[in-house]
Amino acid sequence: MITGELKNKIDSLWNIFWTGGLTNPLEVIEQMTYLMFIRDLDDSDNLRAKECAMLGLPYQSIFAGEVQIGDRKIEGSQLKWSVFHDFPAGKMYAVVQEFVFPFIKNLHSSKESAYSKYMDDAIFKLPTPLLLDKVVTALDEIYRLMNEAQSSDVRGDVYEYLLSKLSQSGVNGQFRTPRHIIRMMVELMQPGPDDVICDPACGTSGFLVSAGEYLKENYKEEIFFNKQKKDHYMNHMFHGYDMDRTMLRIGAMNMMTHGVENPIIEYRDSLSDQNPDREKYTLILANEAVICRLIPEKARNIKEFAA
């Protein structure tokens, strides 16, 4: 749960967006997600470089050397958050708009991946260099407080608090499940390395992310030291469906940030008679309201369990 100074900083960041001209809560969440993803890319790249150095393994940074963006080239290091956040506002805005954002849109090599499909029509909407400068400064402070919290859950708690603002605003929040409930449900179901997991109304992929984190905690060696099981985890295990492309875009970035390279996240009405899936998944993780709509005969049992 987010409280105190960290909560105040997040609320202040939200107000920065609103006073800067972005007032649609879904757009605010989307733009925050892009920027958090960009910052996390820098952190995760540094972490993987350190891990490979400790293990004596080669590592090629995604920011190494010159990076081709359209018909132009730029030094890859300038795409790193830790570098461009020190630029003057005008230069930072130009680098993010012209290079960093196109870079993340084309980050995944497979054009058929969930990430590529839903990033293709993503738009950078921060209107001014001053707004971007304020947002970057505010996010740096939020990440500083998250690091000081020394809690493995604080990153997810922050994102959960941001998503709660959708519910407060009455936008796509009616089936948002609190993070601690998601974690409890995942622990009760105990997903394994061979499962095929589906959330039929995935939203921001909260259930899928939690299942992935559970598997990392409990089956790390079994999955990541086995070529076939690692491929299953990265490319075939996680399935999510939704009817909102913004949610799909956020969900794909959320999964990729958490280390799942190619989740199967697609636009689909899971309640449609044209849904072709039969006995395809070994585990369904979803909000209870969604399950009650998908499987009406189970609704009474779910309500009794919840009571």
Contacts in CASP RR format, 6 or more apart in sequence:
PFRMAT RR
TARGET T0000
AUTHOR 0000-0000-0000
METHOD contacts of the structure
MODEL  1
MITGELKNKIDSLWNIFWTGGLTNPLEVIEQMTYLMFIRDLDDSDNLRAK
ECAMLGLPYQSIFAGEVQIGDRKIEGSQLKWSVFHDFPAGKMYAVVQEFV
FPFIKNLHSSKESAYSKYMDDAIFKLPTPLLLDKVVTALDEIYRLMNEAQ
SSDVRGDVYEYLLSKLSQSGVNGQFRTPRHIIRMMVELMQPGPDDVICDP
ACGTSGFLVSAGEYLKENYKEEIFFNKQKKDHYMNHMFHGYDMDRTMLRI
GAMNMMTHGVENPIIEYRDSLSDQNPDREKYTLILANEAVICRLIPEKAR
NIKEFAA
1 157 0 8 1.000
2 10 0 8 1.000
2 157 0 8 1.000
2 158 0 8 1.000
2 160 0 8 1.000
2 161 0 8 1.000
5 145 0 8 1.000
6 142 0 8 1.000
6 145 0 8 1.000
6 146 0 8 1.000
6 149 0 8 1.000
6 154 0 8 1.000
6 158 0 8 1.000
7 161 0 8 1.000
9 138 0 8 1.000
9 141 0 8 1.000
9 142 0 8 1.000
9 145 0 8 1.000
10 142 0 8 1.000
10 158 0 8 1.000
10 161 0 8 1.000
10 162 0 8 1.000
12 138 0 8 1.000
13 32 0 8 1.000
13 135 0 8 1.000
13 138 0 8 1.000
13 139 0 8 1.000
13 142 0 8 1.000
14 28 0 8 1.000
14 162 0 8 1.000
14 165 0 8 1.000
16 131 0 8 1.000
16 134 0 8 1.000
16 135 0 8 1.000
16 138 0 8 1.000
17 28 0 8 1.000
17 31 0 8 1.000
17 32 0 8 1.000
17 131 0 8 1.000
17 135 0 8 1.000
18 28 0 8 1.000
20 127 0 8 1.000
20 128 0 8 1.000
20 131 0 8 1.000
21 127 0 8 1.000
21 131 0 8 1.000
22 28 0 8 1.000
22 31 0 8 1.000
22 125 0 8 1.000
22 126 0 8 1.000
22 127 0 8 1.000
25 165 0 8 1.000
25 166 0 8 1.000
25 169 0 8 1.000
25 171 0 8 1.000
26 166 0 8 1.000
26 171 0 8 1.000
26 172 0 8 1.000
26 246 0 8 1.000
27 125 0 8 1.000
28 165 0 8 1.000
29 162 0 8 1.000
29 163 0 8 1.000
29 165 0 8 1.000
29 166 0 8 1.000
29 250 0 8 1.000
30 122 0 8 1.000
30 125 0 8 1.000
30 246 0 8 1.000
30 249 0 8 1.000
30 250 0 8 1.000
31 124 0 8 1.000
31 125 0 8 1.000
31 126 0 8 1.000
32 162 0 8 1.000
33 250 0 8 1.000
33 253 0 8 1.000
33 254 0 8 1.000
34 101 0 8 1.000
34 104 0 8 1.000
34 122 0 8 1.000
34 124 0 8 1.000
34 253 0 8 1.000
35 135 0 8 1.000
35 136 0 8 1.000
35 139 0 8 1.000
36 139 0 8 1.000
36 159 0 8 1.000
36 257 0 8 1.000
37 104 0 8 1.000
37 253 0 8 1.000
37 256 0 8 1.000
37 257 0 8 1.000
38 81 0 8 1.000
38 96 0 8 1.000
38 100 0 8 1.000
38 104 0 8 1.000
39 81 0 8 1.000
39 139 0 8 1.000
39 143 0 8 1.000
40 257 0 8 1.000
41 62 0 8 1.000
41 81 0 8 1.000
41 104 0 8 1.000
41 107 0 8 1.000
41 257 0 8 1.000
42 63 0 8 1.000
42 80 0 8 1.000
42 81 0 8 1.000
42 82 0 8 1.000
44 257 0 8 1.000
44 259 0 8 1.000
45 61 0 8 1.000
45 62 0 8 1.000
45 63 0 8 1.000
45 80 0 8 1.000
48 59 0 8 1.000
49 59 0 8 1.000
49 61 0 8 1.000
52 58 0 8 1.000
52 59 0 8 1.000
53 59 0 8 1.000
62 107 0 8 1.000
63 76 0 8 1.000
63 77 0 8 1.000
63 79 0 8 1.000
63 80 0 8 1.000
64 76 0 8 1.000
65 75 0 8 1.000
65 76 0 8 1.000
65 77 0 8 1.000
66 73 0 8 1.000
66 74 0 8 1.000
66 75 0 8 1.000
66 76 0 8 1.000
67 73 0 8 1.000
67 74 0 8 1.000
67 75 0 8 1.000
67 76 0 8 1.000
67 79 0 8 1.000
67 99 0 8 1.000
67 103 0 8 1.000
69 98 0 8 1.000
69 99 0 8 1.000
69 102 0 8 1.000
69 103 0 8 1.000
70 102 0 8 1.000
72 99 0 8 1.000
74 95 0 8 1.000
74 99 0 8 1.000
77 83 0 8 1.000
78 84 0 8 1.000
78 95 0 8 1.000
78 99 0 8 1.000
79 95 0 8 1.000
79 99 0 8 1.000
79 100 0 8 1.000
79 103 0 8 1.000
81 136 0 8 1.000
84 92 0 8 1.000
84 95 0 8 1.000
84 96 0 8 1.000
84 100 0 8 1.000
85 92 0 8 1.000
85 136 0 8 1.000
85 137 0 8 1.000
85 140 0 8 1.000
87 95 0 8 1.000
89 129 0 8 1.000
89 130 0 8 1.000
89 132 0 8 1.000
89 133 0 8 1.000
90 129 0 8 1.000
90 133 0 8 1.000
92 129 0 8 1.000
92 132 0 8 1.000
92 133 0 8 1.000
92 136 0 8 1.000
93 126 0 8 1.000
93 128 0 8 1.000
93 129 0 8 1.000
93 132 0 8 1.000
93 133 0 8 1.000
96 124 0 8 1.000
96 132 0 8 1.000
97 124 0 8 1.000
101 122 0 8 1.000
101 124 0 8 1.000
104 119 0 8 1.000
105 119 0 8 1.000
105 120 0 8 1.000
105 122 0 8 1.000
106 116 0 8 1.000
107 115 0 8 1.000
107 119 0 8 1.000
108 115 0 8 1.000
108 116 0 8 1.000
108 119 0 8 1.000
108 256 0 8 1.000
108 261 0 8 1.000
108 262 0 8 1.000
110 116 0 8 1.000
110 262 0 8 1.000
111 117 0 8 1.000
113 261 0 8 1.000
113 262 0 8 1.000
114 248 0 8 1.000
114 252 0 8 1.000
114 255 0 8 1.000
114 262 0 8 1.000
114 263 0 8 1.000
114 264 0 8 1.000
114 265 0 8 1.000
114 266 0 8 1.000
115 252 0 8 1.000
115 253 0 8 1.000
115 256 0 8 1.000
115 262 0 8 1.000
117 252 0 8 1.000
118 245 0 8 1.000
118 248 0 8 1.000
118 249 0 8 1.000
118 252 0 8 1.000
118 265 0 8 1.000
119 249 0 8 1.000
119 252 0 8 1.000
119 253 0 8 1.000
121 245 0 8 1.000
122 249 0 8 1.000
126 132 0 8 1.000
126 135 0 8 1.000
142 158 0 8 1.000
146 154 0 8 1.000
146 155 0 8 1.000
146 158 0 8 1.000
151 157 0 8 1.000
153 179 0 8 1.000
156 179 0 8 1.000
157 179 0 8 1.000
159 204 0 8 1.000
159 254 0 8 1.000
160 178 0 8 1.000
160 179 0 8 1.000
163 173 0 8 1.000
163 176 0 8 1.000
163 204 0 8 1.000
164 176 0 8 1.000
166 172 0 8 1.000
166 173 0 8 1.000
166 176 0 8 1.000
167 173 0 8 1.000
167 174 0 8 1.000
167 176 0 8 1.000
172 203 0 8 1.000
172 244 0 8 1.000
172 247 0 8 1.000
174 289 0 8 1.000
175 201 0 8 1.000
175 287 0 8 1.000
175 289 0 8 1.000
175 290 0 8 1.000
176 287 0 8 1.000
177 206 0 8 1.000
177 207 0 8 1.000
177 287 0 8 1.000
179 206 0 8 1.000
179 210 0 8 1.000
182 206 0 8 1.000
182 207 0 8 1.000
182 210 0 8 1.000
182 285 0 8 1.000
183 210 0 8 1.000
185 207 0 8 1.000
185 285 0 8 1.000
186 207 0 8 1.000
186 210 0 8 1.000
186 211 0 8 1.000
186 214 0 8 1.000
186 285 0 8 1.000
187 214 0 8 1.000
189 283 0 8 1.000
189 285 0 8 1.000
190 214 0 8 1.000
191 197 0 8 1.000
191 211 0 8 1.000
191 212 0 8 1.000
191 214 0 8 1.000
191 215 0 8 1.000
191 283 0 8 1.000
192 215 0 8 1.000
192 218 0 8 1.000
192 219 0 8 1.000
193 215 0 8 1.000
193 219 0 8 1.000
193 222 0 8 1.000
193 223 0 8 1.000
193 229 0 8 1.000
193 232 0 8 1.000
193 233 0 8 1.000
194 229 0 8 1.000
194 232 0 8 1.000
194 282 0 8 1.000
195 237 0 8 1.000
195 282 0 8 1.000
195 283 0 8 1.000
196 236 0 8 1.000
196 237 0 8 1.000
196 239 0 8 1.000
196 280 0 8 1.000
196 281 0 8 1.000
196 282 0 8 1.000
196 283 0 8 1.000
197 208 0 8 1.000
197 211 0 8 1.000
197 237 0 8 1.000
197 238 0 8 1.000
197 239 0 8 1.000
197 281 0 8 1.000
197 282 0 8 1.000
197 283 0 8 1.000
197 284 0 8 1.000
197 285 0 8 1.000
198 239 0 8 1.000
198 240 0 8 1.000
198 241 0 8 1.000
198 277 0 8 1.000
198 280 0 8 1.000
198 281 0 8 1.000
198 283 0 8 1.000
198 284 0 8 1.000
198 285 0 8 1.000
199 205 0 8 1.000
199 206 0 8 1.000
199 207 0 8 1.000
199 208 0 8 1.000
199 239 0 8 1.000
199 240 0 8 1.000
199 241 0 8 1.000
199 284 0 8 1.000
199 285 0 8 1.000
199 286 0 8 1.000
200 240 0 8 1.000
200 241 0 8 1.000
200 270 0 8 1.000
200 284 0 8 1.000
200 286 0 8 1.000
200 290 0 8 1.000
200 294 0 8 1.000
201 241 0 8 1.000
201 242 0 8 1.000
201 270 0 8 1.000
201 286 0 8 1.000
201 287 0 8 1.000
201 290 0 8 1.000
202 208 0 8 1.000
202 240 0 8 1.000
202 241 0 8 1.000
202 242 0 8 1.000
202 247 0 8 1.000
202 248 0 8 1.000
202 251 0 8 1.000
202 265 0 8 1.000
203 242 0 8 1.000
203 244 0 8 1.000
203 247 0 8 1.000
203 248 0 8 1.000
203 250 0 8 1.000
203 251 0 8 1.000
204 247 0 8 1.000
204 250 0 8 1.000
204 251 0 8 1.000
204 254 0 8 1.000
205 238 0 8 1.000
205 240 0 8 1.000
205 250 0 8 1.000
205 251 0 8 1.000
205 252 0 8 1.000
205 254 0 8 1.000
205 255 0 8 1.000
205 263 0 8 1.000
205 265 0 8 1.000
206 251 0 8 1.000
206 254 0 8 1.000
207 285 0 8 1.000
207 286 0 8 1.000
208 238 0 8 1.000
208 240 0 8 1.000
208 255 0 8 1.000
208 260 0 8 1.000
208 263 0 8 1.000
208 285 0 8 1.000
209 254 0 8 1.000
209 255 0 8 1.000
209 258 0 8 1.000
210 285 0 8 1.000
211 238 0 8 1.000
211 283 0 8 1.000
211 285 0 8 1.000
212 233 0 8 1.000
212 238 0 8 1.000
212 258 0 8 1.000
212 260 0 8 1.000
213 258 0 8 1.000
215 223 0 8 1.000
215 233 0 8 1.000
216 223 0 8 1.000
222 229 0 8 1.000
223 229 0 8 1.000
223 230 0 8 1.000
223 233 0 8 1.000
224 230 0 8 1.000
224 233 0 8 1.000
233 260 0 8 1.000
234 260 0 8 1.000
234 261 0 8 1.000
234 262 0 8 1.000
235 261 0 8 1.000
235 262 0 8 1.000
236 264 0 8 1.000
238 255 0 8 1.000
238 260 0 8 1.000
238 263 0 8 1.000
238 264 0 8 1.000
238 265 0 8 1.000
239 263 0 8 1.000
239 264 0 8 1.000
239 265 0 8 1.000
239 266 0 8 1.000
239 280 0 8 1.000
239 281 0 8 1.000
240 263 0 8 1.000
240 264 0 8 1.000
240 265 0 8 1.000
240 266 0 8 1.000
241 265 0 8 1.000
241 266 0 8 1.000
241 267 0 8 1.000
241 268 0 8 1.000
241 269 0 8 1.000
241 270 0 8 1.000
242 248 0 8 1.000
242 265 0 8 1.000
242 267 0 8 1.000
242 268 0 8 1.000
243 267 0 8 1.000
243 268 0 8 1.000
243 269 0 8 1.000
245 267 0 8 1.000
248 265 0 8 1.000
248 266 0 8 1.000
248 267 0 8 1.000
251 265 0 8 1.000
252 263 0 8 1.000
252 265 0 8 1.000
255 263 0 8 1.000
255 265 0 8 1.000
256 263 0 8 1.000
268 275 0 8 1.000
269 275 0 8 1.000
270 294 0 8 1.000
271 293 0 8 1.000
271 294 0 8 1.000
284 291 0 8 1.000
286 294 0 8 1.000
288 302 0 8 1.000
288 303 0 8 1.000
288 306 0 8 1.000
291 298 0 8 1.000
291 299 0 8 1.000
291 302 0 8 1.000
292 298 0 8 1.000
292 299 0 8 1.000
292 302 0 8 1.000
292 303 0 8 1.000
END
